Amino acid sequence: MEPADRAELISELDAKAAGLRQRLAELTRPVDSGATIGFGKRIGDGTTQAIQQMTDASSAQQLSGLLDEVLRARAKVDDGSYGRCDVCGEPIGDERLEFRPWSTACVRHA
């Protein structure tokens, strides 16, 4: 990998990680202590808030997994193994890396 390409890739992965961290911080911020959250017999603000909290928790879990992938790809750039599948060691296709630069597995093992 050319040094300019490597620097661009590092910048892209670092920006992706920063964006994911920011979104995770938004999703996992503490709930207002005065908020009433719960499911009752009627749909109201508490029910809406409870559903939003469940949705945010699910989104945060998915984003956390994606952040792990981005950080793994970044580590692979540093150790020189970027572009190789973590499972089989074969090259990851250029199209896959172009579409999803944080890919750490080939299509077969994704």
C-alpha positions in Angstrom: 0.0 0.0 0.0 1.4 3.4 -1.0 2.1 5.8 1.9 -0.5 8.3 0.6 -3.2 5.6 0.3 -2.3 4.4 3.8 -2.6 7.9 5.3 -5.9 8.4 3.6 -7.2 5.0 4.8 -6.0 5.7 8.4 -7.7 9.1 8.2 -11.0 7.5 7.0 -10.9 4.8 9.6 -10.1 7.3 12.4 -12.9 9.6 11.3 -15.4 6.6 11.2 -14.3 5.6 14.7 -14.7 9.1 16.0 -18.2 9.4 14.5 -19.2 6.0 16.0 -17.9 7.1 19.4 -19.9 10.3 19.3 -23.1 8.5 18.3 -22.5 5.9 21.0 -22.1 8.7 23.6 -25.4 10.2 22.5 -27.2 6.9 22.7 -25.9 5.9 26.0 -26.1 9.2 27.9 -28.0 8.9 31.2 -31.8 9.3 31.2 -33.1 12.5 32.9 -33.6 11.5 36.5 -37.0 13.2 36.5 -38.3 11.1 33.6 -40.9 8.5 34.1 -40.2 5.5 32.0 -42.4 2.4 31.9 -45.1 0.5 30.2 -48.6 1.0 31.4 -52.1 0.4 30.3 -52.1 3.4 28.1 -49.6 4.7 25.6 -48.1 7.9 26.8 -44.8 9.7 27.3 -43.5 7.0 29.6 -44.2 4.2 27.2 -42.8 6.2 24.3 -39.6 6.9 26.3 -39.3 3.2 27.2 -39.6 2.2 23.6 -37.0 4.8 22.6 -34.6 3.6 25.3 -34.9 0.0 24.0 -34.3 1.2 20.5 -31.3 3.2 21.5 -29.8 0.3 23.5 -30.1 -1.9 20.4 -28.6 0.7 18.2 -25.8 1.2 20.6 -25.0 -2.5 20.7 -24.8 -2.6 16.9 -22.7 0.6 16.7 -20.4 -0.9 19.4 -19.8 -3.9 17.2 -19.1 -1.7 14.2 -16.6 0.3 16.2 -14.8 -2.9 17.2 -14.6 -3.8 13.5 -13.2 -0.3 12.6 -10.6 -0.5 15.4 -9.6 -4.0 14.3 -9.1 -2.7 10.7 -7.1 0.2 12.0 -4.9 -2.2 14.0 -4.4 -4.3 10.8 -3.2 -1.2 8.9 -0.6 -0.7 11.7 0.6 -4.3 11.8 0.6 -4.7 8.0 -2.1 -7.3 7.7 -4.8 -4.9 6.3 -6.6 -6.4 3.3 -6.2 -10.0 4.5 -9.1 -12.1 6.0 -8.8 -12.7 9.7 -10.3 -16.2 9.2 -8.5 -17.6 6.2 -5.7 -15.2 5.5 -6.7 -14.8 1.9 -6.9 -11.3 0.4 -10.2 -9.4 0.9 -11.5 -8.2 -2.5 -10.8 -4.6 -3.5 -14.5 -4.0 -4.2 -15.3 -5.1 -0.6 -12.6 -2.9 0.9 -13.6 0.1 -1.2 -17.3 -0.3 -0.1 -16.5 -1.2 3.5 -12.9 -0.2 4.4 -13.2 -1.7 7.9 -13.8 -5.2 6.5 -11.5 -7.7 8.3 -12.9 -10.8 6.6 -13.5 -11.9 3.0 -17.0 -12.2 1.7 -16.9 -16.0 2.3 -16.2 -15.5 6.0 -18.1 -12.3 6.7 
